[in-house]
Amino acid sequence: MSNTDKLHFAVFVLASFVAFLALLRVIVRKRPVQPGSLSLLWVSAVVVVAGMLFAKVAANSGLPPWVYYGIPAATTILLPPVVFGMRRGEVAAYLCAASLTPAVIHVGFSLILGWKEYLPFWAVPSLRELLS
């Protein structure tokens, strides 16, 4: 992995972590008792940081896509609702937002910086490509 690839990956992890943490805060915002910051941080770290590291290692190890996409996806789908005891409406909103967030991140990085490796199976041209 080149230094550029490492930088891109680190930036993707950081952007995803911040977006996921914000997503969780928005989903549970109407609760009379908010989850603690530490629990929001550790769940975000497991889902995003551990999930992305696992996916990167598994993909580079030659494991099939159902493993390196499936396990992080299952963790994303199951862990926050279970840990935070989300109600039905919260789960629905969470699943919608959690499904759309990676697409928004991918489109943003692809369009603005031309970094296309976040969702490499989805080709999104950069603004530079569109304007040339």
N, C-alpha and C positions, 0 to 999 in steps of 0.2 A: 504494500500500500504506500503510495507516494505521500509526501508531506502535504500536498494539495488535497489529496483524498482524505487524509487525517483531519485537516482543517475543516473541510466541508462536513465531514461526519460529526465533528465536535460542535460545529455551528448548528447543524440539524438537530442534534440531541438537545442542545441548549434551547433552541427555538421551540422544539416540541415539548420540552419540560415546562417552559413558561406558559405555553398555550394550554397544556393539559391542566396545570395547576389553576390557571384562570378559569378554565372550563369547570373544574370541580367546584371552585368557589361560587361561580354563577349558579350552578345546579342546586347547591345547598343553601343559597342565600336567604330563602324565606323561612328557614327553620328557626324556631325560638331559641334553640341551643345549637350553636355552630360547632362543627367538628374542630378539634384543635389544629393549630398550624402544623405541629409535628406529625399528626396522622395524615394530613393532606400532603405534606412533604414526602413521607415515606411511601405512601401509595403512589404518588407521582413518580418517585424514583424507581420503584419496582416496575411500574407499567411502562414508563418511558425509557429510563436509562438502562435498566436491566433488560427490558424487552428489545431495545435497539441493539445493545451489545450482543445479546443472544442471537438475534437475527443475523447480524453481521458475521459472527463466528460460524454459525450453522451454515449460512450460505457459502462462505468461503471454504468450509469443510466438505462441501459437496452434498450436503443433506438436501432432501427434496423440499420444494416450496411449501408443501402442506405443513412441514415441520417449522421452517423459519418464518412463515407467515402465520400459521395456525396457532402455535403456542403463544406468541405475543398477542395475537388477536383474542384468544380465549382469556388470557390474563386481563386484557383491556375490558372485555365484556363482563367478566365475572367479579374481579377483585373490588373495584369501587362500590358497586351496588351491595355486595356482601359486607364489606368493612363498614360502610356508612349506613347500612340498613335503609337504603333508598326506598321510598314509596313508589308505587306504580307510575305516577306522573313524572317523578324524578328520573326513574329508570328510562322511560320513553325519551325524555328530553336529553338525558345523558347519552343514550345510544345514538340518537340522531347527531348530536354535537360531536361525539367521539368518532363517528363515521365520516363526518364532513371535514374535521380539522386537518387530517393528513392531506386531503385534496387541496385545501386552502394553502397550507404550507408549501406543498409541491408547486402549485401554480405561482405563488408569490416568488419563490426562489428561482423557478424556471424563467418566468417573465423578466424579473428585475436583474438577476445575476447570471442567468444562463446555466444555473446548476440544476441538472436534470436527474441526479441519482437518487433523490428521495423516493420517488415512485418510478423506477426506471422503465416499467412496462407501459407508462402513460406518457406519450410524447406531447410536450407543451413547448412551442417555440418561444424563444426569448424575444424581448422587444427589439433588440438589435437585429435578430433574424427577420422579424416582421417588417421592420422599417427599411431594410436594405433591399 
